[in-house]
Amino acid sequence: MLNTLAGIIASSGGAAAGGDYESIATVTVGAGGSGGITFSSIPSTYQHLQIRAFARTNSPTNGENTKIYVNGSSASTNYAWHVLRGNGASTAAAGGGGNYIIANVGTTNVTSTFSAMIIDVLDYANTNKNKTIRNLYGFDSNGAGYVGINSVLVPTTSAISQIDIFMDYNFTQYSSFALYGIKG
């Protein structure tokens, strides 16, 4: 099943509302894990970017926060975020400052369970507006997982040419991140 899902992530294709998707880069974490993923030298020839990911962390707790930086800047205190999520029994909403984009699956969860994420970076090359990143995510943990949507405001009008995705723990082996450009 994991190989099938990784193949779907790595494939480009299909038309989407507003344009076609083109594969830019794919990163699959190897043995030993990785503290972060970097997409650099992103061309400015698309209208939007999308990252499709299946990820797992070696965090000892369920719901480790994944973070995002753009253009190599760690000045995340200027970012603003909000999240809406539910687990089938309750819902929650929160917001604040920082660069959090997703709750991930930790090692206390079901073996080989990965979270699924679709991260959109809207108008990433437009130099006349701040950037918005939105994320739809979910994971199962023997019926105790979450689904959610969140967004991050990145207060920069600079075109985004690099995206770093990381956490305080490591992404485990077979976590996969695929970057796509969406034509206008």
N, C-alpha and C positions, 0 to 999 in steps of 0.2 A: 504494500500500500504506500509506504513512504517513497519508494522509487517512482511510483505513478504520480504522486503529488509533486515531487521534485521535478519530474518531467513537465508537468503542467506549468509550474512556475517558470522553468527555463525556456519554454516555448514562446515564441512571439506569434502573433497572428490574430485574425479576427478584426472586424471593424467595430468601432465603438461609437457611441453618440458623440459627435464632435470631431471624430478623426480616427486614424489608425494608430495602433500601438507598434512601436519598433523596439526590439531588444537593444539595450545599450551595454549592459554588463550583468554578470551573475557571479555571486560569491557563495560557495558552499564551505562551511567550516569543517576543517579536518580533525584528525585525532588530536586530543589535547585541548580542544576548544579555542575560543578567541574572545578577548575582551571587547572587541569592537569590529565593525565593518566600515570601510571607507569606499565611497564612490567619488573619484576625482576626475578632473578634466572633462566634466559633463558639458557636452556641446549645447549651445544656446539656440538650437534650431527647432525646438519644439514649443508648443504652447504650455503644456503641463508635463510633470513627471509623475510616475507611479512606481512604487516599490511593493512587490508582492513577496511575502516572506512566510516561512514556516520556521519557527524558532523555539528553542528550549534553553533553559539556563541551569547552571549548577547551583543556583541559589538554594539555601536550605528552607526557604519559605515560599509559599504559594503567592504569586502576584508580584514578583520583582519588577520594578519600574525600569523600562528601557528609555533611553534618552536620545536626543538628536541635536546635533550642531550643524550649522551651515557655514560654508566657506572657512572652515578651520577655526572659527571663533568659539571660545568657551564662555563668552559673556552671556550666559543663559539667564541671568537674573532679570534681563530686560524682556524675555519671552513671557507670554501670557498663555495659559491653557485652561481648558475646561473639559470635563468628562461626564458622560452619562453611561451607566452600566447597570446590568441586572444579572441575577443568577437563577431566575425561575421562581424564587421565593421572595425576593426583595429587590428594590432598585436603589440607586444612589446617584447623586450628582455632586460634583465638586469643581473647584477652580482655584487658580493661584498663579504665582509666578514661577518660572522655571521651564525646563525643556523636556518634560515627561511626555511620552507619546503612547505608552501601552503598558498593560500589566501582562507579564509573561508567566510561563509555567515553571515551577521550581522542582527540585528533585524529590520533594515530599509527595509529589503527585504520581499518578499512574505511570509506570515505566513506559518509555517511548512516546509519551503524549507531548505533542508540540502545539504551540499556539499558531493560529493563522492570522495574518495581518495584511491589510491593503492600505498603504500609505500614499496619499495624493499630495503632491507639492504643486500648488496652483500658481499659475502665472510666474513661474520661477525665473524667467529671463526678463520680465517686464521691469524696467528701471524707473517707472513712474508710480509704483505702489509698493506697500509692505507685502510681505509674503504670508500666506496661510498654508498650514499643513494640517490635513485631516486624516484620521485613521479609523478604520473599522476593524475590530479584532474579536477574537473569541478563542476559547479553549475549553475542553472538557476535563474534568478531574473526578471520574466515577460519579457523574451527575452533580458535581459541586463546582463546576466551572463558571465562567462569565462570558457574556457578550457585551460589547460596548462600542461607543463611538466617542472620539475626542478630537480636539483641534488645538493647534498651537499657532499663535500669532508671532511671527518673527519680524521685529521692527527694523527692517532694512529694505532699502530700495535697490540695493546692489543685486545684480544677476547672481543666481546660485550656481556655482561651478563645482562645489564639493559638498557632500553630505556624509556625516559621520553618525553611525548608530552604535550605541554602546550601553553598558550598564556597569554596576559596581561588581558584578560577578561575571562569569564567562558564558558566552553562547556555547552550547555543547556541539559535539560532532554531529554532522548532518543538518544543522541549521542552515537554511538557504535563503538568500536575499537576491532578488532579480530586479534590476532597474530598467524601466521602460520610458521611452519618450512618447508623448501623445501629440500627434499632429493637430494643428488647428483647423 
